[in-house]
Amino acid sequence: MTSDFAATRAAFDLPEGIIYLDGNSLGPLPRAAAERVRACVQDEWGQMLITGWNRAGWMDLPARLGDRIGRLIGAAPGTVVLGDTLSIKVYQALASALELNPGRKVILSDTGNFPSDLYMADGLVRTLGQGYELRTVAPEAVEAAITPDLAVLMLTEVDYRTGRRHDMARLIARAHAAGVLVVWDLAHSAGAIPVDLAGADADFAVGCTYKYLNSGPGGPAFIYVAPRLADRVRPALSGWLGHEAPFAFDLGYRPGRGIERMRVGTPPVLQMAALSASLDIWDRVEMADVRARSIDLTEAFIRGVESACPALTLASPRDPAQRGSQVSFRHPEGYAIMQALIARGVIGDFRAPDILRFGFTPLYTTMDEVAGAVAVLSEVMEKTLWDQPQFKTRARVT
């Protein structure tokens, strides 16, 4: 199958006159999602009421959609399940991994990791007490810091600020040689780059669906557990829907089979309806094609910006093999520059302290849009259009 990116672009409801380079933060609306959600609301919830859990298959959605995401991240059927938020999934994976490695009490991560992941790890070790520790090192120092005293290595594969990419297979092999389990955050990987969890012998992975996978704001997260571990993990968050038989209403908790035990709360059915519409688009493409196109787009953008905007400094790795599907540039006035761009119809985002971040999503981003974004950015920089008070007032979301 050869991916047709003109056809996938047509499957999204993109606002006229906007160049959208922020799908790495929130994916746009699939055209079919509105009708899919309407049908879920009116035809299923409206007409079936509570019988929709059986008649419409709501209860099975987390596993069914998990298998479809599994194809994009190299996970076998029955190893991925959806539900809850990414922070909850991070907590689940970390707690389970720690329990599987008794006698060790150190979680290792890097200082470039997404802060929420570090917050969850810090909260977990404070709750556990008794010498448990979160240790962080610079991203480039991670491999050397993998030592036999570690219990868990927790990393985000693609850095949210710069797009720098960890070598998953290499770090897993190094960790396993030291008896360390690994938890991967795929928030900026799933739908952006090829991932091979099974081939890399990953232990745990988590990720969100509202970025490259286009499930909409607040879309559910997913969790992967390797088959060799799935029946051994004991969920720290032993929710009702992770029980072996939820409707037996036992007072004692018995974990469900395999990945089902990692379910916690009631699945967000309406959000999953939107996700299913997006995954219909993903079913039409191959990740190798997505990656090749992503490299073409990002390379063209870097060449254009460096030629036209010498005041901006590339923050992402120059080698495309070392970055995800985003490009970041640095400038002391990065926030104001981004606001000026947005005012002119080019939407990216800003990450403190000085990062202008641009996401490239081949399902709908075109080469013409890359050239258009470079032209607008060049004008903003050349004419100092960002130097206006309205562009320097920080909004709550940057």
C-alpha positions in Angstrom: 0.0 0.0 0.0 1.3 3.4 -1.0 0.1 6.2 1.2 -2.0 9.0 -0.6 -1.4 12.1 1.4 -3.6 14.2 -0.8 -6.5 11.9 0.1 -5.7 12.0 3.8 -5.5 15.8 3.8 -9.0 15.9 2.3 -10.2 13.8 5.2 -9.5 16.7 7.7 -11.6 19.8 8.3 -8.9 22.4 8.1 -9.8 26.1 8.4 -9.4 28.1 5.2 -6.3 30.3 5.1 -4.5 28.7 8.0 -1.2 26.9 7.9 -1.4 24.5 10.8 1.9 23.4 12.2 0.8 22.4 15.7 -0.6 18.9 15.2 2.1 17.8 17.6 0.1 19.6 20.3 -3.5 19.1 19.2 -4.4 17.3 16.0 -7.1 18.9 13.8 -10.7 17.6 13.3 -11.2 14.6 11.0 -14.2 15.4 8.8 -15.8 12.1 9.8 -15.5 12.8 13.5 -18.4 15.1 13.9 -20.8 12.6 12.3 -19.3 9.8 14.3 -19.7 11.7 17.5 -23.3 12.8 16.5 -24.2 9.2 15.9 -22.7 8.1 19.2 -24.7 10.8 21.0 -28.0 10.6 19.2 -28.3 7.1 17.9 -26.4 5.2 20.6 -26.7 7.2 23.8 -29.9 8.9 22.8 -31.7 5.7 21.6 -30.0 2.9 23.3 -29.4 4.6 26.7 -27.6 2.3 29.0 -28.0 -0.7 26.7 -25.3 1.0 24.5 -22.6 -0.6 26.7 -23.6 -4.0 25.1 -25.5 -3.1 22.0 -23.1 -0.5 20.7 -20.0 -2.2 22.1 -18.9 0.7 24.3 -17.3 -1.6 26.9 -15.0 -3.1 24.2 -13.8 0.1 22.7 -10.7 0.5 24.8 -9.3 -2.8 23.6 -10.5 -2.5 20.0 -9.0 0.9 19.5 -5.9 -0.2 21.4 -5.3 -2.8 18.8 -5.6 -0.3 16.0 -3.1 2.0 17.7 -0.9 -1.0 18.3 -0.4 -1.3 14.5 1.2 2.2 14.6 3.6 1.4 17.5 4.7 -2.1 16.7 2.5 -3.8 19.4 0.8 -7.1 19.1 -3.0 -7.4 19.3 -4.1 -7.6 22.9 -1.2 -5.6 24.4 -2.6 -2.0 24.2 -5.7 -0.6 26.0 -7.1 3.0 26.1 -8.6 5.1 28.9 -7.9 7.7 31.5 -5.2 10.4 31.0 -1.6 10.1 30.1 -0.5 11.1 33.6 -2.5 8.2 35.1 -1.0 5.8 32.6 2.5 7.0 33.5 1.7 6.4 37.2 0.3 3.0 36.5 3.3 1.9 34.4 5.9 3.2 36.9 4.2 1.7 39.9 3.9 -1.7 38.2 7.5 -1.6 37.0 8.8 -0.8 40.5 6.9 -3.7 42.0 8.3 -6.1 39.4 11.8 -5.1 40.4 11.8 -5.6 44.2 14.9 -4.5 46.1 15.6 -1.6 43.7 14.3 1.9 44.5 15.6 4.3 41.8 13.7 5.7 38.8 16.0 7.3 36.3 14.8 9.9 33.8 16.3 12.9 32.0 16.0 16.6 32.5 14.4 17.1 29.1 11.5 14.8 29.9 8.0 16.3 29.9 7.5 17.8 33.4 4.2 16.0 34.0 6.0 12.6 33.8 8.5 13.8 36.3 5.8 15.1 38.6 4.1 11.7 38.6 7.3 10.0 39.3 8.1 12.4 42.1 4.7 12.0 43.6 5.0 8.2 43.5 8.4 8.1 45.2 7.2 10.5 47.9 4.2 8.2 48.5 6.3 5.1 48.7 9.0 6.7 50.9 11.5 4.2 52.3 14.4 5.3 50.2 12.6 5.4 46.8 14.2 8.1 44.6 13.7 9.9 41.3 17.1 10.6 39.6 17.5 12.8 36.6 20.5 13.3 34.2 21.0 15.3 31.0 19.4 13.5 28.0 22.8 12.7 26.5 24.0 11.2 29.8 21.2 8.6 30.1 23.0 5.6 28.7 26.0 6.1 31.0 23.7 6.5 34.0 22.1 3.1 33.6 23.5 1.1 36.5 22.4 -2.0 38.4 21.0 0.0 41.3 18.1 1.3 39.0 14.7 -0.2 39.1 13.1 1.7 36.2 14.2 3.9 33.3 11.5 6.3 32.3 11.9 8.3 29.1 9.9 10.2 26.5 11.2 8.9 23.2 10.9 12.3 21.4 11.7 15.4 23.4 8.7 17.7 23.5 10.8 20.9 23.2 13.4 20.1 20.6 12.2 16.9 18.9 15.5 15.1 19.9 15.0 11.4 19.8 16.3 8.7 22.1 17.5 5.4 20.6 14.8 3.1 22.0 16.3 -0.2 21.0 19.8 0.7 22.2 18.6 2.0 25.6 16.3 -0.9 26.2 19.1 -3.4 25.5 21.4 -1.5 27.9 18.8 -1.3 30.6 17.8 -5.0 30.4 21.5 -5.9 30.6 21.5 -4.1 34.0 18.2 -5.7 35.1 16.3 -2.4 34.6 12.8 -2.2 33.3 11.9 0.7 30.9 8.8 2.9 30.6 8.5 4.8 27.4 6.3 7.9 26.8 5.2 7.9 23.2 3.3 11.2 23.3 5.4 12.6 20.4 6.1 9.3 18.7 2.7 7.6 18.1 1.7 8.7 14.6 4.9 10.7 14.1 7.6 8.1 13.7 7.8 4.3 13.2 7.8 2.6 16.6 8.5 -1.1 17.2 7.7 -1.9 20.8 7.8 -5.7 20.3 10.9 -5.6 18.2 12.7 -3.5 20.7 11.6 -5.8 23.6 9.9 -2.8 25.3 8.5 -3.4 28.8 5.9 -0.6 29.2 4.8 2.3 27.0 2.2 5.0 27.3 1.0 7.8 25.1 -1.8 10.2 24.3 -4.1 10.3 21.3 -5.0 14.0 20.9 -1.7 15.0 19.1 -0.8 13.1 16.0 -3.7 10.7 16.4 -6.4 13.4 16.3 -8.8 12.3 19.0 -9.6 15.8 20.0 -8.9 17.9 23.1 -8.7 15.7 26.2 -8.7 12.5 24.2 -7.8 9.3 26.1 -4.4 7.9 26.7 -3.1 4.4 26.0 -0.9 1.9 27.8 1.2 -1.0 26.5 2.5 -3.9 28.6 4.8 -6.5 27.1 3.0 -9.9 26.9 5.7 -11.5 29.1 4.7 -9.1 31.9 1.0 -8.6 31.3 -0.2 -11.3 33.7 2.4 -10.5 36.3 1.8 -6.8 36.8 -0.4 -5.7 39.7 -2.1 -2.3 39.0 -1.4 0.3 41.6 -4.7 1.9 40.5 -6.9 -1.1 40.8 -10.0 0.3 39.2 -13.4 -1.3 38.8 -12.9 -1.9 35.0 -9.6 -3.5 35.6 -11.3 -6.2 37.7 -11.5 -9.7 36.3 -15.3 -9.6 36.5 -16.5 -6.0 37.2 -20.2 -7.0 37.3 -19.6 -9.7 39.9 -19.3 -6.7 42.3 -16.7 -8.6 44.4 -15.4 -6.6 47.4 -12.0 -8.0 46.8 -9.9 -7.0 43.7 -8.9 -9.6 41.2 -7.0 -8.3 38.2 -8.3 -8.9 34.8 -6.5 -10.9 32.1 -3.4 -9.3 30.5 -3.7 -5.7 29.4 -7.3 -5.5 30.6 -6.1 -5.2 34.2 -4.6 -1.8 33.3 -8.0 -0.3 32.7 -9.1 2.0 35.6 -12.2 4.2 35.1 -15.2 4.3 32.7 -13.9 4.8 29.2 -14.7 8.2 27.5 -17.1 6.9 24.9 -17.7 10.1 23.0 -14.0 10.9 22.7 -13.3 7.3 21.5 -15.9 7.8 18.8 -13.9 10.8 17.5 -10.7 8.7 17.7 -12.3 5.9 15.7 -12.9 8.4 12.9 -9.2 9.4 12.9 -8.0 5.8 13.0 -10.0 5.2 9.8 -7.6 7.7 8.2 -4.6 6.1 9.8 -5.7 2.7 8.5 -5.0 4.0 5.0 -1.3 4.8 5.5 2.0 3.1 6.2 4.2 4.5 8.9 7.3 4.2 6.7 5.7 6.5 4.2 4.6 8.9 6.9 8.2 9.0 8.2 9.7 9.6 4.7 7.3 12.4 4.0 7.9 13.9 7.5 11.7 14.1 6.8 11.1 15.8 3.4 8.8 18.4 5.1 11.1 19.1 8.1 14.3 19.3 6.0 12.6 21.8 3.6 11.5 23.9 6.6 14.9 24.0 8.2 16.6 24.9 4.9 14.1 27.7 4.3 14.2 29.2 7.8 18.0 29.1 8.1 18.2 30.8 4.7 15.6 33.5 5.4 15.8 34.0 9.2 19.4 34.1 10.4 18.4 35.4 13.8 16.7 32.1 14.6 18.9 29.2 15.9 18.0 25.6 15.2 17.2 23.8 18.5 16.4 20.5 17.0 19.0 17.9 15.9 20.1 18.6 12.3 20.2 14.9 11.5 16.6 13.8 10.7 17.3 10.4 12.1 17.9 12.0 15.5 14.6 13.9 15.7 10.9 13.3 15.6 8.3 15.1 13.3 8.8 18.6 14.7 11.3 21.4 14.3 12.2 23.9 16.9 14.1 27.2 16.7 15.4 29.4 19.5 15.0 33.2 19.9 14.9 35.4 23.0 11.6 36.8 21.8 10.2 33.4 20.8 6.8 33.9 22.4 6.1 37.2 20.7 7.4 35.9 17.3 5.0 33.0 17.6 2.1 35.2 18.4 2.8 37.4 15.4 2.9 34.2 13.2 -0.4 33.0 14.6 -1.9 36.4 13.9 -0.9 35.9 10.3 -2.3 32.5 10.0 0.7 30.3 10.7 0.0 28.3 13.9 2.8 26.7 15.8 3.4 27.1 19.5 6.0 28.3 22.1 7.8 26.4 24.8 9.7 28.1 27.6 12.1 29.6 27.8 12.8 30.5 24.1 11.5 27.7 21.8 9.4 28.3 18.7 8.0 24.8 17.9 6.5 23.6 14.6 4.9 20.2 14.1 4.9 18.5 10.7 2.1 16.0 10.1 2.2 14.4 6.6 -1.5 13.3 6.7 -2.4 17.0 6.1 0.8 19.2 5.9 1.9 20.1 2.3 5.2 21.4 0.8 3.3 24.5 -0.3 2.4 25.1 3.3 6.0 24.7 4.4 7.0 27.4 1.8 4.2 29.6 3.0 5.2 29.3 6.6 8.8 30.2 5.8 7.6 33.3 3.9 5.5 34.5 6.7 8.2 33.8 9.3 10.7 35.7 7.1 8.4 38.7 6.9 7.8 38.7 10.7 11.5 38.6 11.4 12.7 41.0 8.7 10.1 43.7 9.6 10.3 43.0 13.4 6.5 42.6 13.3 6.6 40.7 16.6 7.7 43.8 18.5 4.2 44.9 19.5 2.6 44.9 23.0 -0.2 42.5 22.0 2.2 39.8 21.1 4.2 40.0 24.3 1.3 39.4 26.7 1.4 35.8 27.9 -1.8 33.8 27.5 -2.5 30.9 29.9 -1.8 28.4 27.2 1.4 29.0 25.1 
